């Protein structure tokens, strides 16, 4: 009401007397300026200085605001230079966007005014111009490392990948579900959980006291919550943080990461799951390649030189499908010696997964029908003795190994209850009995 009254009074004053004319410079992001097809007379760009080069008759700046890997070149009169204008300083540049004579860039900003918004002491700033710091060095400065080319590129790629994944599921009719971060469920059953307690939680002697009246943990998976939602929406997915208390320093073991999970009701074929996974992989990858060409090229050049050909190969070829039993036989006949000897009934190790991908022509490989005892209770029994398997699938990709997995769910209530009782989980998952009475077959990705 107050804002509306002020607006009314301002309009009434303007109607009785001429309003002063005020033109404000159009603010552009660096990416927008670089993509501009036409020159512009009065624009304003804000960002951080990546380089300063002062000559007798001209001052050159390169500024970047994180919207693009490429920086915008600023051309200015040397009189606009001041002592705070240095690498790392935050600036606002106003001027004209003009065609550039340099063949490596389309436009440049001819500055009429340069304002230093935040100076930077180059002597103490950890990064230097024209240097490419090692990742180990950059990680020492978590509050500043996102300004480096590699890590800023990584975050832009991640942003586009996230948007592509959400877009894929939305376009295919999935409902996005926000599953709880704090939960009493241990979906993986591995015991590698972060226990959640209040800071002042002090139970009485001889008595357990919990904020939620039961032990609570940071989620390792939203899967069980999605299963409930799949009973109402048929196609659901979640994409959120998950936590694993695995005390390992390897790249494959993170304490916190984001995971995509999906559930599909009324699905009776493992092939349906395989098709969704392959389509999601190819769609998201293609979008990232089209949206972030410079960032991807940076990684191909300096971080993972061999990946460019692999990505092209993965996108243009159909993924291979082999059974777990076939995979074990391939590994047994391999000419190389593995640290972990392959045998039927054992887990596939990373070295096994990478070899299988190489054996299949460096294209992604789906491994299906894993041993019954290797997989969780909810995966559908294939009833295929003597080598007892379940309808499960893992996707192996070049250079990484396992990327994601899925399964048909065990929808037969007697099978499910029998296995839960053998595992001593019947009371914990009693709610599944009610849920499965009204839903036939569904899957997890």
C-alpha positions in Angstrom: 0.0 0.0 0.0 2.8 2.4 0.9 4.6 1.6 -2.4 1.5 2.1 -4.5 0.8 5.5 -2.8 4.3 6.7 -3.5 4.0 5.6 -7.1 0.7 7.4 -7.5 2.2 10.6 -6.1 5.2 10.4 -8.4 2.9 9.9 -11.4 0.7 12.9 -10.4 3.8 15.1 -10.1 5.0 14.0 -13.5 1.6 14.8 -15.1 1.7 18.3 -13.8 5.4 19.1 -14.6 7.8 17.7 -17.2 9.7 14.7 -15.8 13.5 15.0 -16.1 15.0 12.9 -18.8 17.4 10.3 -17.6 19.1 7.7 -19.7 20.8 4.8 -18.0 23.5 2.7 -19.6 22.3 -0.8 -20.5 24.0 -3.3 -18.3 25.3 -6.4 -20.1 27.0 -9.5 -18.8 30.3 -10.3 -20.5 28.8 -13.3 -22.3 26.0 -11.1 -23.7 28.5 -8.5 -24.8 30.6 -11.1 -26.6 27.6 -12.5 -28.4 26.2 -9.1 -29.4 25.6 -8.9 -33.2 25.3 -5.1 -33.2 27.3 -2.2 -31.8 25.8 -0.3 -28.8 26.4 3.3 -27.8 26.0 3.2 -24.1 26.5 0.0 -22.1 27.9 -0.9 -18.7 29.8 -4.0 -17.8 30.9 -5.1 -14.4 33.4 -7.8 -13.5 37.0 -8.6 -12.4 40.1 -7.6 -14.2 42.0 -10.5 -15.7 44.8 -8.4 -17.3 46.0 -4.8 -17.5 48.3 -3.6 -20.3 49.1 0.1 -20.5 50.8 1.6 -23.5 51.6 5.2 -24.4 48.5 5.9 -26.3 46.1 3.2 -25.2 45.1 1.1 -22.1 43.9 -2.5 -22.6 41.9 -4.4 -20.0 40.4 -7.8 -20.0 37.4 -8.3 -17.7 35.4 -11.3 -16.8 32.2 -11.7 -14.7 32.0 -15.5 -14.6 29.3 -15.7 -17.3 31.9 -16.9 -19.9 35.3 -18.4 -20.1 36.3 -15.7 -22.6 37.0 -12.2 -21.3 35.8 -9.0 -22.8 38.6 -6.7 -24.1 38.3 -3.0 -22.9 40.1 -0.3 -24.8 40.6 3.0 -23.0 42.5 6.2 -22.9 45.5 5.9 -20.6 44.2 8.8 -18.5 41.5 6.5 -17.2 44.1 4.4 -15.4 44.5 4.6 -11.7 46.6 2.8 -9.1 43.8 0.6 -7.9 43.2 -0.8 -11.5 45.0 -4.1 -11.2 44.6 -7.8 -11.7 41.8 -9.1 -9.6 40.2 -5.8 -8.9 36.4 -5.4 -9.3 35.5 -2.8 -11.9 32.6 -1.1 -13.6 33.2 0.0 -17.2 30.9 2.2 -19.2 31.3 3.0 -22.8 30.5 1.9 -26.4 30.5 -1.6 -27.7 32.3 -1.5 -31.0 33.5 -3.9 -33.7 37.0 -5.2 -32.9 39.8 -5.1 -35.4 41.4 -8.2 -33.8 40.6 -11.4 -35.7 40.2 -13.4 -32.4 37.2 -11.3 -31.2 34.1 -9.9 -32.6 33.6 -6.9 -30.4 35.4 -4.8 -27.7 34.3 -2.1 -25.2 35.6 1.4 -25.9 35.6 2.8 -22.3 34.4 6.3 -21.4 34.5 5.7 -17.7 36.2 3.1 -15.5 35.3 2.8 -11.8 37.2 0.6 -9.4 34.5 -1.0 -7.1 36.9 -3.1 -5.1 40.7 -3.0 -5.3 42.9 -6.1 -5.1 46.3 -6.3 -3.6 48.2 -8.3 -6.2 51.1 -9.0 -3.8 48.9 -11.1 -1.5 46.3 -12.4 -4.0 47.1 -16.1 -4.5 46.6 -16.2 -8.3 48.7 -14.4 -10.8 47.9 -13.2 -14.3 48.9 -15.5 -17.2 49.5 -18.4 -14.8 47.7 -21.7 -14.8 47.7 -22.9 -11.2 47.7 -26.6 -10.4 44.5 -27.9 -9.0 46.3 -28.9 -5.8 47.3 -25.3 -5.3 43.9 -23.9 -6.1 42.2 -26.1 -3.6 44.1 -24.4 -0.8 41.9 -21.3 -1.4 38.3 -22.5 -1.5 37.0 -18.9 -1.3 38.9 -17.8 -4.4 39.4 -20.9 -6.5 36.2 -20.4 -8.4 37.9 -17.5 -10.2 40.4 -19.8 -11.9 39.6 -20.8 -15.5 39.4 -24.6 -14.8 37.1 -24.4 -11.7 34.9 -21.7 -13.1 34.5 -23.7 -16.3 33.7 -26.8 -14.3 31.0 -25.0 -12.4 29.4 -23.6 -15.6 29.4 -27.1 -17.1 27.8 -28.5 -13.9 25.2 -25.8 -14.1 24.3 -26.7 -17.7 24.3 -30.4 -17.0 21.9 -29.9 -14.0 19.6 -27.9 -16.2 19.8 -30.5 -19.0 18.9 -33.3 -16.6 15.9 -31.4 -15.2 14.8 -30.6 -18.7 15.0 -34.2 -19.8 12.8 -35.5 -17.1 10.3 -32.6 -17.4 10.1 -33.2 -21.2 9.3 -36.9 -20.5 6.6 -36.2 -18.0 8.3 -36.9 -14.7 7.3 -35.2 -11.5 10.2 -33.6 -9.6 10.1 -34.7 -5.9 12.2 -33.1 -3.1 13.1 -36.0 -0.9 14.2 -35.5 2.7 17.8 -34.8 3.6 17.3 -35.9 7.2 15.8 -39.4 7.3 15.6 -42.5 9.5 16.1 -44.8 6.4 19.4 -46.5 5.6 18.6 -47.2 2.0 21.9 -48.8 1.1 22.1 -50.9 4.3 25.9 -50.4 4.5 26.0 -48.5 7.7 28.1 -45.7 6.2 25.9 -42.9 7.6 26.3 -39.5 9.1 24.3 -39.5 12.4 22.3 -36.3 13.0 22.1 -35.0 16.5 21.3 -31.6 18.0 24.3 -29.6 19.4 22.9 -29.8 22.9 21.6 -33.4 22.8 22.6 -35.0 26.1 20.5 -38.1 26.9 19.6 -38.9 30.4 21.8 -41.6 32.0 20.6 -45.0 30.8 18.2 -43.6 28.3 18.5 -42.8 24.5 17.1 -39.5 23.6 16.6 -38.4 20.0 15.2 -35.1 18.5 12.9 -37.2 16.2 12.4 -40.0 18.8 14.3 -42.3 16.5 17.9 -42.2 15.2 18.2 -39.7 12.2 20.8 -39.6 9.5 21.8 -37.6 6.5 20.3 -39.3 3.5 22.3 -41.8 1.4 19.5 -42.0 -1.2 16.0 -40.7 -1.8 15.0 -43.9 -3.4 12.6 -45.2 -0.8 10.8 -41.9 -0.6 10.5 -41.9 -4.4 9.0 -45.4 -4.3 6.1 -44.0 -2.3 5.6 -41.2 -4.8 5.8 -43.6 -7.7 2.6 -45.1 -6.3 0.8 -41.8 -7.1 2.6 -40.2 -10.1 4.0 -43.2 -12.0 7.1 -41.2 -13.3 9.1 -39.3 -10.6 12.7 -38.2 -10.1 14.8 -36.4 -7.6 18.2 -34.6 -7.9 19.6 -33.6 -4.6 22.5 -34.0 -2.1 23.4 -37.3 -0.7 26.0 -38.2 2.0 28.3 -41.2 2.6 30.5 -41.6 5.6 33.2 -43.4 3.7 36.6 -42.4 5.1 38.4 -42.5 1.8 40.5 -39.9 -0.1 39.9 -41.3 -3.6 38.0 -39.4 -6.3 35.3 -42.1 -6.3 34.4 -41.6 -2.6 32.8 -38.3 -1.6 31.3 -37.4 1.7 28.7 -35.2 -0.1 27.5 -35.3 -3.8 24.4 -34.8 -5.9 22.6 -37.8 -7.2 19.9 -38.3 -9.9 17.3 -40.9 -9.0 14.1 -41.9 -10.8 11.2 -44.3 -10.4 8.9 -45.5 -13.2 5.7 -47.5 -12.4 4.1 -50.2 -14.6 7.4 -51.2 -16.2 8.1 -54.9 -16.9 11.2 -54.8 -19.0 14.8 -54.1 -18.1 15.2 -52.8 -21.6 12.9 -49.8 -20.8 15.3 -48.8 -18.0 18.3 -49.2 -20.2 16.7 -46.9 -22.9 15.9 -44.2 -20.3 19.5 -44.2 -19.0 21.0 -44.1 -22.5 18.7 -41.3 -23.6 19.4 -39.3 -20.5 23.2 -39.7 -20.9 23.2 -38.7 -24.6 20.8 -35.8 -24.2 22.6 -34.2 -21.2 26.0 -34.7 -22.8 24.9 -33.2 -26.1 23.4 -30.1 -24.4 26.6 -29.5 -22.4 28.7 -29.8 -25.5 26.5 -27.3 -27.4 26.2 -24.9 -24.4 29.7 -24.9 -23.1 32.0 -25.4 -26.2 34.9 -23.3 -24.8 34.8 -24.9 -21.4 34.7 -28.4 -22.8 37.6 -27.5 -25.1 39.6 -26.2 -22.1 39.2 -29.6 -20.4 40.1 -31.5 -23.6 43.3 -29.4 -23.9 44.6 -29.2 -20.4 42.8 -31.7 -18.1 41.6 -34.8 -20.1 43.2 -34.7 -23.5 41.9 -38.2 -24.5 38.2 -37.5 -23.7 37.2 -35.6 -26.9 37.3 -38.6 -29.1 35.6 -40.8 -26.5 32.7 -38.4 -26.1 32.1 -38.3 -29.9 32.3 -42.1 -30.0 29.8 -42.5 -27.1 27.3 -40.1 -28.7 27.2 -41.6 -32.1 27.2 -45.3 -31.2 24.6 -47.5 -29.6 25.6 -48.7 -26.1 26.5 -52.4 -25.7 24.6 -54.8 -23.5 26.2 -57.9 -21.9 25.2 -60.1 -19.0 27.1 -60.3 -15.7 27.9 -63.9 -16.6 29.3 -62.9 -20.0 31.4 -60.1 -18.3 33.0 -62.6 -15.9 33.9 -64.9 -18.8 35.4 -62.0 -20.7 37.5 -61.0 -17.7 38.7 -64.6 -17.1 39.9 -64.8 -20.7 41.6 -61.4 -20.6 45.4 -61.4 -21.4 46.1 -59.1 -18.5 46.4 -59.9 -14.8 44.0 -58.2 -12.4 44.6 -57.2 -8.8 41.3 -58.8 -8.0 40.7 -62.1 -9.7 37.4 -62.2 -11.5 34.9 -64.9 -10.4 31.2 -65.4 -10.7 29.5 -64.0 -7.6 32.1 -61.4 -6.9 31.7 -57.6 -7.3 33.1 -56.1 -10.5 36.0 -53.8 -9.5 37.0 -50.6 -11.3 39.8 -52.4 -13.1 37.3 -55.0 -14.4 34.8 -52.3 -15.5 37.4 -50.4 -17.4 38.6 -53.5 -19.2 35.1 -54.5 -20.2 34.6 -51.1 -21.8 37.9 -51.4 -23.6 37.0 -54.9 -24.7 33.7 -53.6 -26.2 35.3 -50.9 -28.3 35.5 -48.0 -25.9 31.7 -47.4 -26.0 29.5 -47.5 -22.9 28.4 -51.0 -21.8 25.3 -52.0 -19.8 26.0 -55.1 -17.6 22.7 -56.8 -16.7 21.5 -59.6 -14.4 23.8 -59.5 -11.4 24.0 -62.3 -8.8 21.1 -62.4 -6.4 23.4 -62.1 -3.3 25.2 -59.1 -4.6 22.3 -56.8 -4.8 19.8 -55.2 -2.4 16.5 -56.9 -1.3 14.3 -54.8 -3.5 15.6 -56.0 -6.9 13.5 -58.5 -8.8 14.4 -62.2 -8.6 15.0 -63.6 -12.1 14.3 -67.2 -10.8 17.0 -68.5 -13.2 19.0 -71.0 -11.1 21.5 -72.5 -10.7 23.2 -69.1 -11.1 20.7 -67.0 -9.3 20.4 -63.5 -10.6 18.3 -60.3 -10.3 17.0 -57.9 -12.9 19.7 -55.2 -12.3 21.8 -53.1 -14.7 24.9 -51.0 -14.3 26.2 -48.6 -17.0 30.0 -48.7 -17.5 31.7 -45.8 -19.4 35.2 -45.3 -20.8 37.8 -43.9 -18.3 35.5 -44.2 -15.3 33.8 -47.5 -15.0 30.4 -47.6 -13.3 28.4 -44.4 -13.8 24.9 -45.3 -12.8 22.6 -48.3 -12.3 19.0 -49.4 -12.0 16.8 -52.4 -11.6 13.3 -53.9 -11.9 11.7 -53.9 -8.5 10.5 -57.0 -6.7 6.7 -56.5 -7.0 5.7 -60.0 -5.8 4.8 -59.5 -2.1 5.6 -63.1 -1.0 9.1 -62.9 -2.6 9.8 -59.5 -1.0 8.5 -60.5 2.5 10.5 -63.8 2.4 13.8 -61.9 1.6 13.1 -59.2 4.2 12.6 -61.9 6.9 15.8 -63.6 5.9 17.7 -60.3 6.2 16.0 -59.4 9.5 14.4 -56.3 7.9 10.8 -57.3 8.0 9.8 -54.8 10.8 11.9 -51.9 9.4 10.2 -52.1 6.0 6.7 -53.1 7.1 5.3 -50.1 5.2 6.4 -51.7 1.9 3.7 -54.4 2.3 1.0 -51.8 2.2 2.7 -49.9 -0.7 3.3 -53.0 -2.9 -0.3 -54.2 -2.6 -1.4 -51.3 -4.9 1.5 -51.0 -7.4 2.6 -53.7 -9.8 6.1 -53.2 -11.2 8.4 -50.2 -11.1 12.1 -49.4 -11.5 14.9 -47.3 -10.1 17.6 -45.5 -12.0 
